[in-house]
Amino acid sequence: MKLGLSSLRGLLGSVKDAAPAAAGRLAGGMGNRGGSVGFEQRSRMMEYDQPLIWVVLLLMLFGMVMVYSASVALPDSPKYASYSNYHFLTRQAIFIVLSIIAGALAFRVKIETWQKWAPYLFAITLILLLMVLIPGVGKGVNGAKRWLSLKIINLQPSELMKLFIVLYAADYTVRKQAVMHKLIKGFAPMAAAVGLVGLLLLLEPDLGAFGVIVCIAMGILFLGGINGIWFGGISAMLGGVFTLVIVMSPWRRERIFAYLNPWEEENALGKAYQLSHSLIAFGRGELFGVGLGSSVEKLHYLPEAHTDFLLAVIGEELGFVGVLVVVLLFYWLVKHAFEIGRQAIALDLTFAGLVAKGIGIWLGVQAFINMGVNLGLLPTKGLTLPLMSYGGSGVLLNCVGLAILLRIDYENRVLMRGGRL
């Protein structure tokens, strides 16, 4: 009996000693698993550039509010009599939703896939630019044929070209890196491609888009290591070409003269009508603006207030402060794109780095031209404010481009953390 009780006490003691150890191992295992999941979720979030996402969303939503404000009175005019007050707001909201979906899909595509398809996307867009010029196929608005009607949305191939010239120029620079310092083998083929694009755009006509595309291509070639002497010479030649185009076109020449003196009575009521009313809008806005929705210039005085001259409405309703916020957001966006590109190049991802910087050049140049036109610093050109102005093709392609930028940053972060793509 003694032996039995002694054995029982020993057994219970063993169980008592083993239980905490087993419980500890179990708890430790569960804790590690939970900690691992939590860490994995946190690390996953760290792989996405959240500030970039928030800035893009802020610009689009701010733009949507201002598009509504700028267009709410348009149905009072005979041209838009059949539209409701919410027509442009509703369509812009739909454009933004579609753009976010397109951006999410574009983000899923690896950068190496974009590089592989870059020449083909460029060639397809060239065909679309040709189709715009075919009678009965291209759609004309205000004397310019720049759109292809897809029933739900009007596709503007020049917007596609702005994105695909970034991919094509970056891919070309990587492929021709060894001969980039040579004129015939390095620069001439790219110049011929951009020249063909320019010819098609001038036939639409769309000099503004051509200017942006030239800046993108030249910027990427410069960053890719083109010979400095050739770059300077070609830049001077392009400046001469643009000057010649303006001089040989009477209506462009008149627009330049009107821009130089917008307050002359004939100009203020003619070629400089938009510019003069845009400047009046900024003058009325002063420091803090007249208040959201209280613009007078949008009441059929300032044409295209919801597209090309949206910044003027912002200046009138929200003043210098509102304009400054927009400028700072675009400055941050461009600066951030160059930082992402620099990091990609440091990781030996040259194509990705050039694409990131090319997207920064694209958005920066177009925003600068639009703001310059609105403020009277540049002659009037039909270029929208990226992400903000009303329009389907523009917002959608801006979102796709920024999704590619986000993907480049994502791949940078994964590689820096020792992961695989």
The 8 nearest C-alpha neighbors of each residue, nearest first, counted from 0:
[[1, 3, 2, 4, 5, 6, 7, 8],
 [2, 0, 4, 3, 5, 6, 7, 8],
 [1, 3, 5, 0, 4, 6, 7, 8],
 [2, 4, 0, 6, 1, 5, 7, 8],
 [5, 3, 7, 1, 6, 2, 8, 0],
 [4, 6, 2, 8, 3, 7, 1, 9],
 [7, 5, 9, 3, 4, 8, 2, 10],
 [6, 8, 4, 10, 9, 5, 3, 11],
 [9, 7, 5, 11, 10, 6, 12, 4],
 [10, 8, 12, 6, 7, 11, 13, 5],
 [9, 11, 7, 13, 12, 8, 6, 14],
 [12, 10, 14, 8, 13, 9, 15, 7],
 [13, 11, 15, 9, 10, 14, 8, 16],
 [12, 14, 16, 10, 15, 11, 17, 9],
 [13, 15, 17, 11, 12, 16, 18, 10],
 [14, 16, 12, 13, 18, 17, 11, 19],
 [17, 15, 13, 14, 18, 12, 19, 20],
 [16, 18, 14, 20, 15, 19, 13, 21],
 [19, 17, 21, 20, 15, 16, 14, 22],
 [20, 18, 22, 21, 17, 23, 16, 15],
 [19, 21, 23, 17, 18, 22, 24, 16],
 [20, 22, 24, 18, 23, 19, 25, 17],
 [23, 21, 19, 25, 24, 20, 26, 18],
 [22, 24, 20, 26, 21, 25, 27, 19],
 [23, 25, 27, 21, 22, 26, 28, 20],
 [26, 24, 22, 28, 27, 23, 21, 29],
 [27, 25, 29, 23, 28, 24, 30, 22],
 [26, 28, 30, 24, 25, 29, 23, 31],
 [27, 29, 25, 31, 26, 30, 24, 32],
 [30, 28, 32, 26, 31, 27, 33, 25],
 [31, 29, 27, 33, 32, 28, 34, 26],
 [32, 30, 34, 28, 29, 33, 35, 27],
 [31, 33, 35, 29, 30, 34, 28, 36],
 [34, 32, 30, 36, 35, 31, 29, 37],
 [33, 35, 31, 37, 32, 36, 30, 38],
 [34, 36, 32, 38, 33, 37, 31, 39],
 [37, 35, 39, 33, 38, 34, 40, 32],
 [36, 38, 34, 40, 39, 35, 33, 41],
 [37, 39, 41, 35, 40, 36, 34, 42],
 [38, 40, 36, 42, 37, 41, 35, 43],
 [41, 39, 43, 37, 38, 42, 36, 44],
 [40, 42, 38, 44, 43, 39, 37, 45],
 [43, 41, 45, 39, 44, 40, 38, 46],
 [44, 42, 40, 46, 45, 41, 39, 47],
 [43, 45, 41, 46, 42, 47, 40, 49],
 [44, 46, 42, 43, 47, 41, 48, 412],
 [45, 47, 43, 44, 409, 412, 42, 413],
 [48, 46, 45, 44, 49, 409, 43, 405],
 [47, 49, 51, 50, 52, 405, 46, 408],
 [48, 50, 52, 51, 47, 53, 44, 45],
 [51, 49, 53, 52, 48, 54, 55, 47],
 [52, 50, 54, 49, 53, 48, 55, 332],
 [51, 53, 49, 55, 50, 54, 56, 48],
 [52, 54, 56, 50, 55, 51, 57, 49],
 [53, 55, 57, 51, 56, 52, 50, 58],
 [54, 56, 58, 52, 57, 53, 51, 59],
 [57, 55, 53, 59, 58, 54, 60, 52],
 [56, 58, 54, 60, 55, 59, 61, 53],
 [57, 59, 61, 55, 56, 60, 62, 387],
 [60, 58, 62, 56, 386, 387, 61, 57],
 [59, 61, 63, 62, 57, 58, 56, 64],
 [62, 60, 58, 64, 63, 59, 57, 65],
 [61, 63, 387, 59, 65, 60, 64, 58],
 [62, 64, 60, 66, 61, 65, 59, 67],
 [65, 63, 67, 61, 62, 66, 68, 60],
 [64, 66, 68, 62, 67, 63, 69, 61],
 [67, 65, 63, 305, 69, 68, 64, 62],
 [68, 66, 88, 70, 64, 65, 69, 71],
 [67, 69, 65, 292, 66, 71, 70, 64],
 [68, 70, 66, 305, 67, 297, 304, 65],
 [71, 69, 67, 73, 72, 68, 305, 66],
 [70, 72, 84, 68, 67, 73, 69, 85],
 [71, 73, 70, 74, 75, 298, 84, 297],
 [72, 74, 70, 75, 71, 76, 79, 299],
 [75, 73, 79, 80, 76, 82, 72, 84],
 [76, 74, 73, 72, 80, 77, 79, 78],
 [75, 77, 74, 78, 79, 73, 80, 299],
 [78, 76, 80, 79, 75, 74, 81, 73],
 [77, 79, 76, 80, 74, 81, 73, 75],
 [80, 78, 74, 82, 77, 81, 76, 73],
 [81, 79, 74, 77, 82, 78, 76, 75],
 [80, 82, 79, 83, 74, 78, 77, 75],
 [83, 81, 79, 80, 74, 86, 84, 85],
 [82, 84, 86, 85, 74, 81, 80, 71],
 [83, 85, 71, 86, 74, 82, 72, 73],
 [84, 86, 88, 83, 87, 89, 71, 67],
 [87, 85, 83, 89, 88, 84, 82, 90],
 [86, 88, 90, 89, 85, 91, 67, 70],
 [89, 87, 67, 85, 91, 86, 90, 92],
 [90, 88, 92, 86, 87, 91, 85, 93],
 [89, 91, 93, 87, 92, 88, 94, 86],
 [90, 92, 94, 88, 93, 89, 87, 95],
 [91, 93, 95, 89, 90, 94, 88, 96],
 [94, 92, 90, 96, 91, 95, 97, 89],
 [95, 93, 91, 97, 391, 92, 96, 98],
 [94, 96, 98, 92, 93, 97, 99, 91],
 [95, 97, 93, 99, 98, 94, 92, 100],
 [98, 96, 100, 94, 95, 99, 101, 93],
 [97, 99, 395, 95, 101, 96, 100, 398],
 [100, 98, 102, 96, 101, 97, 103, 95],
 [99, 101, 103, 97, 102, 98, 104, 96],
 [102, 100, 98, 104, 99, 103, 105, 97],
 [101, 103, 399, 99, 105, 402, 100, 398],
 [102, 104, 100, 106, 101, 105, 99, 107],
 [103, 105, 101, 107, 102, 106, 100, 108],
 [106, 104, 102, 107, 108, 103, 399, 101],
 [105, 107, 402, 103, 104, 406, 108, 403],
 [106, 108, 104, 105, 109, 103, 406, 102],
 [109, 107, 106, 105, 110, 112, 104, 113],
 [110, 108, 112, 111, 107, 113, 406, 106],
 [109, 111, 113, 112, 114, 108, 351, 407],
 [110, 112, 114, 109, 113, 115, 351, 108],
 [113, 111, 115, 110, 114, 109, 116, 108],
 [112, 114, 110, 116, 111, 115, 117, 109],
 [115, 113, 111, 117, 112, 116, 170, 110],
 [114, 116, 112, 113, 117, 111, 118, 170],
 [115, 117, 113, 119, 114, 118, 120, 112],
 [116, 118, 167, 114, 120, 166, 119, 115],
 [119, 117, 121, 120, 167, 116, 122, 115],
 [118, 120, 122, 121, 116, 117, 123, 115],
 [121, 119, 123, 117, 122, 118, 116, 124],
 [120, 122, 118, 124, 119, 123, 163, 117],
 [121, 123, 119, 125, 124, 120, 118, 126],
 [124, 122, 120, 126, 125, 121, 119, 127],
 [123, 125, 127, 121, 126, 122, 160, 120],
 [126, 124, 128, 122, 127, 123, 121, 129],
 [125, 127, 129, 123, 124, 128, 130, 122],
 [128, 126, 130, 124, 129, 125, 156, 131],
 [129, 127, 125, 131, 126, 130, 156, 124],
 [128, 130, 126, 127, 131, 132, 125, 199],
 [131, 129, 127, 133, 132, 128, 126, 137],
 [130, 132, 137, 128, 129, 133, 145, 147],
 [131, 133, 130, 129, 137, 134, 203, 144],
 [132, 134, 130, 136, 131, 137, 135, 129],
 [135, 133, 136, 132, 137, 131, 138, 130],
 [134, 136, 137, 133, 138, 132, 131, 130],
 [137, 135, 133, 134, 131, 138, 130, 147],
 [136, 138, 131, 147, 146, 132, 133, 144],
 [137, 139, 146, 144, 147, 136, 148, 145],
 [138, 140, 144, 143, 142, 145, 137, 141],
 [139, 141, 143, 142, 144, 138, 145, 146],
 [142, 140, 143, 139, 144, 145, 138, 381],
 [141, 143, 140, 139, 144, 204, 203, 145],
 [142, 144, 139, 140, 141, 203, 204, 145],
 [145, 143, 139, 203, 138, 137, 146, 140],
 [146, 144, 155, 203, 143, 131, 139, 138],
 [145, 147, 155, 138, 154, 137, 153, 144],
 [148, 146, 154, 137, 153, 138, 131, 149],
 [147, 149, 153, 150, 154, 146, 138, 152],
 [148, 150, 152, 153, 151, 147, 154, 146],
 [151, 149, 148, 152, 153, 147, 154, 138],
 [152, 150, 149, 153, 148, 154, 391, 90],
 [153, 151, 149, 150, 154, 148, 391, 392],
 [152, 154, 148, 147, 149, 146, 155, 150],
 [155, 153, 147, 146, 392, 152, 156, 148],
 [154, 156, 146, 157, 158, 145, 392, 147],
 [157, 155, 159, 158, 128, 127, 154, 160],
 [156, 158, 160, 159, 155, 161, 208, 128],
 [159, 157, 161, 156, 160, 155, 393, 392],
 [158, 160, 156, 157, 162, 161, 163, 396],
 [159, 161, 157, 163, 158, 162, 164, 124],
 [162, 160, 158, 159, 164, 163, 212, 157],
 [163, 161, 160, 165, 159, 164, 400, 166],
 [162, 164, 160, 166, 165, 121, 161, 167],
 [163, 165, 167, 166, 161, 162, 160, 168],
 [166, 164, 163, 162, 168, 357, 167, 354],
 [167, 165, 163, 169, 164, 117, 168, 354],
 [166, 168, 164, 117, 170, 169, 165, 118],
 [167, 169, 171, 165, 170, 166, 164, 216],
 [170, 168, 172, 166, 171, 167, 353, 350],
 [169, 171, 167, 173, 172, 168, 114, 166],
 [172, 170, 168, 174, 169, 173, 167, 175],
 [173, 171, 169, 175, 170, 174, 176, 223],
 [172, 174, 170, 176, 171, 175, 350, 169],
 [175, 173, 171, 172, 176, 170, 177, 169],
 [176, 174, 172, 178, 177, 173, 179, 171],
 [175, 177, 173, 179, 178, 172, 174, 223],
 [176, 178, 175, 179, 180, 174, 185, 173],
 [179, 177, 185, 180, 181, 175, 176, 184],
 [178, 180, 185, 225, 176, 181, 175, 177],
 [179, 181, 226, 225, 178, 185, 182, 224],
 [182, 180, 185, 179, 178, 184, 183, 186],
 [181, 183, 186, 185, 184, 187, 180, 229],
 [184, 182, 187, 185, 181, 186, 188, 178],
 [185, 183, 181, 182, 178, 186, 187, 188],
 [186, 184, 179, 181, 178, 182, 183, 187],
 [185, 187, 182, 189, 188, 190, 183, 184],
 [186, 188, 190, 183, 189, 182, 191, 185],
 [189, 187, 191, 190, 186, 192, 185, 184],
 [188, 190, 192, 191, 187, 186, 193, 168],
 [189, 191, 187, 193, 188, 192, 194, 186],
 [192, 190, 194, 188, 189, 193, 187, 195],
 [191, 193, 189, 195, 194, 190, 188, 196],
 [192, 194, 196, 190, 195, 191, 197, 189],
 [195, 193, 191, 197, 192, 196, 190, 198],
 [196, 194, 198, 192, 197, 193, 191, 199],
 [197, 195, 193, 199, 194, 198, 200, 192],
 [196, 198, 194, 200, 195, 199, 209, 201],
 [197, 199, 195, 201, 200, 196, 194, 202],
 [200, 198, 202, 196, 197, 201, 195, 128],
 [201, 199, 197, 205, 203, 202, 198, 204],
 [200, 202, 204, 198, 203, 205, 199, 206],
 [201, 203, 204, 199, 200, 198, 205, 132],
 [204, 202, 144, 200, 201, 205, 143, 145],
 [203, 205, 201, 202, 200, 143, 206, 144],
 [206, 204, 200, 201, 207, 208, 203, 209],
 [205, 207, 209, 208, 201, 210, 204, 200],
 [206, 208, 210, 209, 205, 380, 382, 211],
 [209, 207, 211, 210, 206, 205, 212, 157],
 [210, 208, 206, 212, 207, 211, 197, 213],
 [209, 211, 207, 213, 208, 212, 206, 214],
 [212, 210, 214, 208, 209, 213, 215, 365],
 [211, 213, 215, 209, 214, 210, 161, 208],
 [214, 212, 210, 216, 215, 211, 217, 209],
 [215, 213, 211, 217, 212, 216, 218, 210],
 [216, 214, 212, 218, 213, 217, 361, 360],
 [215, 217, 213, 219, 218, 214, 168, 212],
 [218, 216, 220, 214, 219, 215, 213, 221],
 [217, 219, 221, 215, 216, 220, 214, 222],
 [218, 220, 222, 216, 221, 217, 223, 357],
 [221, 219, 223, 217, 222, 218, 225, 216],
 [220, 222, 218, 225, 223, 219, 224, 217],
 [221, 223, 219, 220, 224, 218, 353, 225],
 [224, 222, 220, 221, 219, 172, 225, 353],
 [225, 223, 221, 222, 226, 220, 179, 180],
 [224, 226, 179, 180, 221, 220, 223, 227],
 [225, 227, 180, 229, 228, 230, 224, 179],
 [228, 226, 230, 229, 231, 225, 221, 224],
 [227, 229, 231, 230, 226, 232, 233, 225],
 [230, 228, 232, 226, 231, 227, 233, 182],
 [229, 231, 227, 233, 228, 232, 234, 226],
 [232, 230, 234, 228, 229, 233, 227, 235],
 [231, 233, 229, 235, 234, 230, 228, 236],
 [232, 234, 236, 230, 235, 231, 229, 237],
 [235, 233, 237, 231, 236, 232, 230, 238],
 [236, 234, 238, 232, 233, 237, 231, 239],
 [235, 237, 233, 239, 238, 234, 232, 240],
 [238, 236, 240, 234, 239, 235, 233, 241],
 [237, 239, 235, 241, 236, 240, 242, 234],
 [238, 240, 236, 242, 237, 241, 243, 235],
 [241, 239, 237, 243, 242, 238, 244, 236],
 [242, 240, 244, 238, 243, 239, 237, 245],
 [241, 243, 239, 245, 240, 244, 246, 238],
 [244, 242, 246, 240, 245, 241, 247, 239],
 [245, 243, 241, 247, 242, 246, 240, 248],
 [244, 246, 242, 248, 243, 251, 247, 252],
 [245, 247, 243, 248, 244, 252, 242, 249],
 [248, 246, 244, 245, 243, 249, 252, 251],
 [247, 249, 245, 251, 246, 250, 252, 244],
 [250, 248, 252, 251, 253, 247, 246, 245],
 [249, 251, 253, 252, 248, 254, 245, 255],
 [252, 250, 254, 248, 253, 245, 249, 255],
 [253, 251, 249, 255, 250, 254, 245, 246],
 [254, 252, 250, 256, 251, 255, 257, 249],
 [253, 255, 257, 251, 252, 256, 270, 258],
 [256, 254, 258, 252, 257, 253, 378, 251],
 [257, 255, 253, 259, 258, 254, 252, 260],
 [256, 258, 254, 260, 261, 266, 271, 255],
 [259, 257, 255, 261, 256, 260, 378, 254],
 [258, 260, 256, 257, 261, 255, 378, 254],
 [259, 261, 257, 258, 262, 263, 256, 266],
 [262, 260, 271, 257, 258, 267, 266, 263],
 [263, 261, 267, 260, 264, 266, 275, 271],
 [264, 262, 266, 265, 261, 267, 260, 257],
 [263, 265, 267, 266, 262, 268, 261, 269],
 [264, 266, 268, 263, 267, 269, 270, 262],
 [267, 265, 269, 271, 263, 257, 268, 270],
 [268, 266, 272, 271, 264, 262, 261, 269],
 [269, 267, 272, 266, 265, 264, 271, 270],
 [268, 270, 266, 272, 267, 271, 265, 257],
 [269, 271, 266, 272, 254, 257, 267, 268],
 [272, 270, 267, 266, 274, 261, 257, 273],
 [273, 271, 267, 268, 269, 275, 274, 270],
 [274, 272, 276, 275, 271, 301, 277, 302],
 [275, 273, 277, 271, 276, 272, 278, 375],
 [274, 276, 278, 272, 277, 273, 271, 267],
 [277, 275, 279, 278, 273, 274, 301, 280],
 [276, 278, 274, 280, 279, 275, 311, 273],
 [277, 279, 281, 275, 280, 276, 282, 274],
 [278, 280, 276, 282, 277, 281, 283, 275],
 [281, 279, 315, 277, 283, 278, 282, 311],
 [282, 280, 314, 284, 315, 278, 283, 279],
 [281, 283, 279, 280, 284, 285, 278, 315],
 [284, 282, 280, 281, 285, 315, 279, 288],
 [283, 315, 285, 288, 318, 281, 282, 314],
 [284, 286, 318, 283, 282, 288, 287, 319],
 [287, 285, 319, 318, 288, 320, 284, 317],
 [288, 286, 318, 317, 320, 285, 319, 284],
 [318, 289, 287, 284, 317, 316, 315, 290],
 [290, 288, 316, 284, 293, 315, 317, 294],
 [289, 291, 316, 293, 288, 317, 292, 294],
 [290, 292, 316, 293, 317, 289, 294, 68],
 [291, 293, 68, 294, 290, 316, 69, 65],
 [292, 294, 290, 291, 289, 316, 295, 315],
 [295, 293, 316, 296, 292, 297, 315, 312],
 [294, 296, 297, 298, 293, 300, 280, 315],
 [297, 295, 300, 298, 301, 294, 280, 299],
 [296, 298, 295, 299, 301, 69, 294, 300],
 [297, 299, 296, 295, 300, 72, 301, 73],
 [300, 298, 297, 301, 302, 296, 73, 76],
 [299, 301, 296, 298, 297, 302, 276, 295],
 [300, 302, 296, 297, 299, 276, 304, 273],
 [303, 301, 304, 300, 273, 299, 297, 308],
 [304, 302, 306, 305, 307, 308, 301, 309],
 [303, 305, 308, 309, 302, 306, 69, 301],
 [304, 306, 66, 309, 69, 303, 70, 389],
 [307, 305, 388, 389, 303, 304, 309, 308],
 [306, 308, 383, 303, 382, 309, 381, 304],
 [309, 307, 304, 310, 311, 306, 373, 303],
 [308, 310, 305, 304, 312, 311, 306, 307],
 [311, 309, 313, 312, 308, 314, 373, 370],
 [310, 312, 314, 313, 309, 308, 277, 280],
 [313, 311, 315, 309, 314, 310, 316, 69],
 [314, 312, 310, 316, 311, 317, 315, 321],
 [315, 313, 318, 311, 281, 312, 317, 284],
 [314, 284, 316, 280, 312, 281, 288, 318],
 [315, 317, 288, 290, 289, 291, 313, 294],
 [318, 316, 288, 321, 287, 313, 314, 315],
 [288, 319, 317, 287, 284, 314, 286, 285],
 [318, 320, 286, 322, 321, 323, 314, 287],
 [321, 319, 323, 318, 322, 287, 286, 324],
 [322, 320, 317, 324, 323, 318, 319, 313],
 [321, 323, 319, 325, 324, 320, 314, 326],
 [322, 324, 326, 320, 325, 321, 319, 327],
 [325, 323, 327, 321, 322, 326, 328, 320],
 [326, 324, 322, 328, 323, 327, 329, 321],
 [325, 327, 323, 329, 324, 328, 330, 322],
 [328, 326, 330, 324, 329, 325, 323, 331],
 [327, 329, 331, 325, 330, 326, 324, 332],
 [328, 330, 332, 326, 331, 327, 333, 325],
 [329, 331, 327, 333, 328, 332, 334, 326],
 [332, 330, 334, 328, 329, 333, 335, 327],
 [331, 333, 329, 335, 330, 334, 328, 336],
 [334, 332, 359, 336, 330, 335, 331, 363],
 [335, 333, 331, 337, 336, 332, 330, 338],
 [334, 336, 338, 332, 337, 333, 331, 339],
 [337, 335, 333, 339, 359, 338, 334, 355],
 [336, 338, 356, 340, 334, 335, 339, 341],
 [339, 337, 335, 341, 340, 336, 342, 334],
 [338, 340, 342, 336, 337, 341, 408, 335],
 [352, 341, 339, 355, 337, 343, 356, 338],
 [342, 340, 338, 344, 343, 339, 337, 352],
 [341, 343, 345, 339, 340, 344, 338, 346],
 [344, 342, 352, 346, 340, 348, 345, 341],
 [343, 345, 347, 349, 348, 352, 341, 346],
 [344, 346, 342, 347, 343, 341, 348, 349],
 [345, 347, 343, 344, 348, 342, 411, 414],
 [348, 346, 344, 345, 349, 343, 352, 350],
 [349, 347, 344, 343, 351, 346, 350, 352],
 [348, 350, 344, 352, 351, 347, 353, 343],
 [351, 349, 353, 352, 169, 348, 354, 170],
 [352, 350, 354, 348, 349, 353, 355, 407],
 [340, 351, 353, 343, 349, 344, 355, 350],
 [352, 354, 356, 350, 355, 169, 351, 357],
 [353, 355, 357, 351, 352, 356, 169, 165],
 [356, 354, 340, 352, 358, 357, 353, 404],
 [355, 357, 337, 359, 353, 340, 358, 354],
 [358, 356, 354, 360, 359, 355, 165, 353],
 [359, 357, 361, 355, 360, 356, 354, 362],
 [358, 360, 333, 356, 336, 357, 362, 361],
 [361, 359, 357, 363, 358, 362, 364, 215],
 [360, 362, 358, 359, 364, 363, 215, 357],
 [363, 361, 365, 359, 360, 364, 366, 358],
 [362, 364, 360, 366, 361, 365, 359, 333],
 [365, 363, 367, 361, 366, 362, 360, 368],
 [364, 366, 368, 362, 367, 363, 369, 361],
 [365, 367, 369, 363, 384, 364, 368, 362],
 [368, 366, 364, 370, 365, 369, 371, 363],
 [367, 369, 371, 365, 370, 366, 372, 364],
 [370, 368, 366, 372, 371, 367, 384, 382],
 [369, 371, 373, 367, 372, 368, 366, 374],
 [370, 372, 376, 368, 377, 374, 369, 373],
 [373, 371, 377, 375, 369, 379, 370, 374],
 [374, 372, 370, 371, 375, 308, 311, 277],
 [375, 373, 371, 372, 376, 370, 278, 277],
 [374, 376, 372, 377, 373, 371, 274, 378],
 [375, 377, 371, 374, 372, 378, 373, 370],
 [376, 378, 372, 371, 375, 379, 368, 374],
 [379, 377, 258, 372, 255, 380, 375, 376],
 [378, 380, 372, 377, 381, 274, 258, 254],
 [381, 379, 382, 207, 378, 372, 369, 206],
 [380, 382, 307, 207, 383, 379, 205, 369],
 [383, 381, 380, 369, 307, 207, 384, 365],
 [382, 384, 307, 388, 306, 385, 369, 381],
 [383, 385, 388, 366, 387, 369, 386, 307],
 [386, 384, 387, 383, 366, 388, 362, 397],
 [387, 385, 394, 59, 58, 397, 388, 384],
 [386, 388, 62, 59, 385, 384, 58, 389],
 [389, 387, 306, 384, 383, 62, 309, 305],
 [390, 388, 306, 305, 66, 91, 387, 391],
 [391, 389, 393, 392, 394, 388, 91, 306],
 [390, 392, 94, 393, 394, 395, 152, 389],
 [393, 391, 395, 154, 394, 155, 396, 390],
 [392, 394, 396, 395, 391, 390, 397, 158],
 [393, 395, 386, 397, 396, 391, 392, 398],
 [396, 394, 98, 398, 392, 397, 393, 391],
 [397, 395, 399, 398, 393, 394, 392, 400],
 [396, 398, 394, 400, 395, 399, 393, 401],
 [399, 397, 401, 395, 396, 102, 400, 98],
 [400, 398, 102, 402, 396, 401, 397, 105],
 [401, 399, 397, 403, 398, 402, 396, 162],
 [400, 402, 404, 398, 403, 399, 405, 397],
 [401, 403, 405, 399, 102, 106, 404, 400],
 [404, 402, 406, 400, 401, 405, 106, 407],
 [405, 403, 401, 407, 402, 406, 355, 400],
 [404, 406, 402, 408, 403, 407, 401, 409],
 [407, 405, 409, 403, 404, 408, 106, 402],
 [408, 406, 404, 410, 409, 405, 351, 411],
 [407, 409, 411, 405, 406, 410, 339, 412],
 [410, 408, 406, 412, 407, 411, 46, 47],
 [409, 411, 413, 407, 412, 408, 406, 414],
 [412, 410, 408, 414, 409, 413, 343, 415],
 [413, 411, 415, 409, 410, 414, 46, 416],
 [412, 414, 410, 418, 416, 415, 411, 409],
 [415, 413, 417, 418, 411, 416, 412, 410],
 [414, 416, 412, 417, 413, 411, 418, 346],
 [417, 415, 413, 414, 418, 412, 411, 419],
 [416, 418, 414, 415, 413, 419, 412, 420],
 [419, 417, 413, 414, 416, 420, 415, 412],
 [420, 418, 414, 413, 417, 410, 416, 415],
 [419, 410, 418, 413, 414, 109, 409, 411]]
